[in-house]
Amino acid sequence: MSMWSLILHGGAKTIEPSDEAANRKGCARALQAGTDILAAGGGAIDAVLAAVRALEDDPTFNAGYGSVLNAEGEVETCAALMEGNRFQVGAIAAAQGIRNPIEAARAMLEEEPVLIAGRGAHLFAREHGAATCRPEDLAPPGKASTGPEGRHDTVGAVALDRDGRMATAVSTGGVEGKPPGRVGDSPQPGCGFYCDDRLGGVVFSGDGEHIARCMLAAGVMHALSEQIAPDDAVRAALERLEEIGGEAGGILLTPLGQLGFAHNSSHFAVAFASSEAPEPRIYLRKDEAAE
């Protein structure tokens, strides 16, 4: 039986000492949700969906229930899910009132449109069984004032299942204080994420406009096609981003279960497990992986 692997992140950001335990526990819970599916023989799509949904339900993270507010004091979310066999993508952007945005993105996966935004995303979610809510219900009290000004952390996951299928998923509340309707890199394939069963899957978190301008995910996929090592592929993308002043972190998984991650932010909450190494590994910085 083939191996399975799952890597996820809780955002490229600054994590205060008082928040370290919450980030580790939140990533651990999300990892468990995804690996339970993979270990039981489930698919990569279901695994990344479960992992990101768990992160959305945790107010520690800027996604779903923990989303920050825009300039008008509203919550607008983006999410996307992609599978690496037929390259199907489901994405929503600048959406209000969707309890778990990744659920709406999953429902979009079988549809012809790649992305639906704004009011259309809410209508689509409601018509396809994704739970809806009041927009204000997604922002816990005090959420907008608890993090650093201009927070932009995104959550994401990449999975490989026992059948060799891969999937990526991302979700975000966007940038704190953003203009209404703003869309960053997260729901754009080739920018904040991509997936190809032959090469691997990658997800980024960070300065959305910079990531989109550089098409970071596309660059990583090209590096993988040139047989660049996973860590090196992510680092090279971040070096390119730094040239225009961008900050980010990225996670990567290959069809052989090899992982890679790097960041130029002060912290990057990452968790990983596989059938070959089922004990969860959770890091808040890359240098912890070498300890």
N, C-alpha and C positions, 0 to 999 in steps of 0.2 A: 504494500500500500504506500502511495506517495506521501510526501511530507506536507504539512501545512505551516503557515507562518502568518503573523499579524504584527504590524507596527502601527502605532498611533501617536498623535501629539496633542497637547493642550494649549499650544500657542507659543509663538516667539515673542517674548515680553520680558519685563522685569518682574521677578517674583520676590516679594519682600519675605524676610525670614519668618514672619508670622503666618505667611500663606503657603509655606513650603509643604507642610503636612497635608493641607487640603488638596494641593495639586497632585501630590503623590497618591493619595487615597482615591481621588477622582479618576486619575489615569489607570490605577489598578482596577477599579470597578469596571471601567469601560473595557479594559483589556480582557477581564474575565467574561464579560458579556459576549465579546466577539470570539474568544478562544473556545468557550463552551460549544458554540455552534460548529466551529471548524473541527474540534476534537471528536464531535459526534458524527462527522461526515458531511456536515452542511456546506453550503456554497459560500464563495467569497462575497457575493453581493449581500447576502443576509448577514454575514459577519461584520462587514464595515457599517452596514445599516445599524446593527445592534450597538456597536462600539460608539459611533457618533451620536446615536440617540441617547446613550448613557451620558455622554459629555454634555449634550444639550439640556439634560434634566438636572445638571449640577450647576448651581449658581456661581461656582468657582470660575467657570469658563464663559467667555464672551461668545455664546451661541445659544439659541433656543431660550430657555428660561433665564439665563444669565446675561442676556444681551444688553449692551449699552444703549444710550439714547442719542438720537440725532439732534440737530440744531433746534428743532421744534419740540423737543421732549418726547419724541415718538420712537418706537422700536421698529426698525426695518431689517429684515434678515435676508441672507443669501445662503443657498446650499446647492450642492451638486453631487451626483453619483455617476460613475462611469465603469463599464465592464470592458475587459480587454480582448474579448473574442470577436464580437461584431462591432465594437467601438460605439456602442450605444451610450448616449449621454442624456441624463435628465437633470435639469437645473431650474432653480427659481431665483429671482433677484428682486431686491427692494420690496419684499413682501411683508404684509402686516397681518397679524392675527392668525398665524399658523403655529400650533403648539409645538410641533416637532418639524421644523423645516425640512429635515432630511427625509421624512416620510413623504412629503410632497415631491421631492426630487426623485425618490424611488418610483413613485407613481408615474412620473414623467418619462421614466426610462424606456417604456414601451411605446411612447408616443412619437409622432413624426417631428414636432418641434423640439429643438434642443433646449430652449430656455423660454420661460414665460415670466414676465415681470409685473410688479405692482398689483393692481386690483385683479388682473387676470390670474395671477398666481394664487391669490386667495380663493377666487371662484373655482379654479381647477382643483385646489386642495379639498374644498368642501364637496365638490361633485365626485371626487374619487376616494372619499372615505378618510382622508387625513384629518385629524382632530383640529378644530379651529377654536379660537378664544378671543377675548378682548385684547387689542394690541398692548395695552398697559399691563396685562397679566404676565408678559414675558420679561418684565424688568423688576427684579426684587427691589424692595425699598432700599434706597441709598446706593444702588448699584452704580449709578452714573458718577458718584462722587468718591467711590472707594478706590478706583484705580488711577494710574498716572494719566494726566491730561493727554487726550488724543489716542487712547488705547486702540489697537488694531489687531489684536490677536485673533486667530482663527483656529478651529479644531479640525482634525482630519485623521484618516486611517487608510492603510493599504493592506490588502489581504491576498494570500495565496491559498487555495483550497487543495484538497487531495486529488482532484481531477486536473490540476494544473491551470485552473481558471483564476484570473486575478480581477480585483476591483479596487477602486479608490472612492473615497467620500470626503466631502468637506462641508463645514457649516460655520457661519459667522454672524455676529450682530453688527459687523462693520466697524467703522471708526467712530469713536465717541465725538459727538458734536458735528458729524458730517452733514452736508446739505441733503435735504430730502430727495430721494430718488438716486442717490449716489450708488454706483456699482463698481466694486473693485475687481481684483483678480479671481476671487474665490469661485464664482460660477462660470468662469471662462476657460474652456478646455485649451490646453497648451500654455496657459498662463499660470493659474494656481494649482492645476492638477493635470494628469494624463494617465492613461493605462493601456498597455499592449501586452497580451499574454506572451508574446515572443521576446519582449525586451524587459518589461517590468512596469511598476507603477510608482508615481511620485506625487507628493502633495506638499505645498508650501504654505507658510504663514508669515505675514509681515506687512511691509509697506505696499499696499495693493496696487497703487498707480505705478510704482516703480517695477513691481513684478510683472504687471501687464505689459508695460512698455518693452521690457526685455524678453517677454515670452519665456520665462524661466523654465517652465515644465517642458516645453518643446526643446529647449537647449539640452536639458538633462536626457531626454529620450534620444536625441541625436548622439550624445556622448555614449550612451549605453550601446547604440548601434555600432559605435566605433570600439566597443569592448573596453571602455574606460571603467575602472573599478568604481563600485557604488559610492563610497565616501568621496573619492576624487571627483566624480561627476557632480555631486551636490556642492562640494567646495568650489569647483570651477564656476558654477552658476552664481554662487554668492559673491565671488570675486568680481564677476561681471556686474552684478547689482551694485556693489560698492563703488564702482566707477561713476555711478550717477547718484551716489549718496543714499542708497537704499539699505534697509535693515530687514532681515528675514531669517527663517529657519526652514529646512526641508527634510522630509523623510522619504526613503526609497526602499523598494523591495524588488528583487529579481525573481524570475521563474525558478531559480534554483534555491530560493529562500535566503539569499544573501541580503543583508540589510546595509543601509547607509544613512547617515544623518549628519547634519552640520548646521551651524547657526553663527551669525555675527551679532545677534542680539545678546543681551547679558545672560538671559536664561532661555531654555527651550525644553518644555516638559515633554518627555518621550517615554513610551513604554513598548516593550517587545517581548514576544514569546513565540515558540514554535514547537512542533512535535519532537524535534531533536533536542530542544532546550526549553522544556515546559515551565521551568521556574521563571516567573515574571522578572524582567529587568526594567527598572524604572530610573530615569535620570532627569535631573533638572538642568544639567549643563553637559556638554560633550565631554569635558575633562573627567567627569565622573565615570565614564565608560572605560577609562584607562586605569582606574584605581583598583 
